[in-house]
Amino acid sequence: MADKKFPFAVRLFGFDEAESAHISALLTLGPAGAPGYFCLHEDSLQEPDLYMANGSDIRALAALSDARPCAMKPALLVGSPEVELAHALIARPVASAALFAALGALVDQRAN
């Protein structure tokens, strides 16, 4: 029987093309037993389940703020922002283990 994963939609803010492609590829190759993830296309009208933003890009942080992350749609910052924000944070460069640990914690947060 195929391993079925519930897919969580992720909206990216402020990443350049190369980093967006890297994150998307990592999400596609998620570890066994973990939830599935996929990046929404920039023009997608689908509501995301999670947000990821470039923590060092002020425009990305402003767009994230406009998206209004909450407990049901939590946010993950990549890289260190200039100001302290109440979102999960992982360091750059994005490593698979750190990414999936942080996303797993956000999915658990959504469930509780």
N, C-alpha and C positions, 0 to 999 in steps of 0.2 A: 504494500500500500504506500502511496506517495506521502511524504511528509508535508502536510498542509499547514501553512502559516497564515495567520491573519495579517494582511498588509496594512501598515501604517503609512499614511501619506505625509511627506516632509516638505515644507516650503523653505527654500533657501533665500537668504537676503545678503547681498553685498559681496559675493564671492566672484572672483574672476573665472573665466571660462575653464581654465586648467584645473583650478581647485574644485569647481562645481563638478567637473567630470570625474575627478578623483573621489570625491565624496559619494557621488552617484554610483560609481563602480564598487566602492566599499559596501554601500547599502545593498546593492544587488547580490553581493557575495556573502551576505550575513552568515554567522555561525549557525550550525545545526542546533535545534532546540530553542533558538531565539526567535522573537517575532520577526516578521518580514517587514522591510521598509522599501520605499521608493520615493524618488524626488518628483515633485510636481513640476510640470513644464511651466516656464515663466508666465505664459498666457492662460494657464489652466484656471477654470472657474470653480474647480473642486475645492471644497474646504479642507485644509490640512488638519492632520491630527497632532502634528508637532512642528515647531519652528526651529530653524538653525540660522544663526546670523554671524557674520564676520564681526567679531568683537572689536576689531581695530578700525572699523569703518563707521564713522559717525552717521553717514546716510543710511547704512544698514540698520544701525541701532534706532534711528528715527522711524524707519519703515517697520521695524519690529514693534516699536511702541505703538504705532498706528494700528498694527494688527491685533493689539490687545491680548497678549498671551495670558493664559489663566490656568487653573488646575487641570481643566479638561483639554487645553491646548498649550502645553508647556513649551518653554524655549530652552535651547542650548546655544551658548556662545562659544565660538571657536577663536582662540587668541584672547589676549587681555585687553579689555576696554579701558579707556582713560578714567572712567568713573566706575564706582561700585554699583553693580546691578544685582537684583535678586533673581538671577537665573543660573542654571547649571553652567559650568565652564569646563572646557577641555583646552589643552595647550596645542599649539601648532608646532610641527606639522601634524596633521590628523593621522593618528594611529588607530588601526582597526580595534584593538582591545579597548582603548580608552573610549572610542566612539560608541561601541556597543555596550559598554558598561554604563555610560552616561545615558544613552537612549533607553536601555533597560530600566534604569532607575526612573526615568520620566514616564515610561509606560506603566510601571508599578504605581507611580504617583497618580496617574490617571485612573487606575483601578480602585484606588482607595478613596 
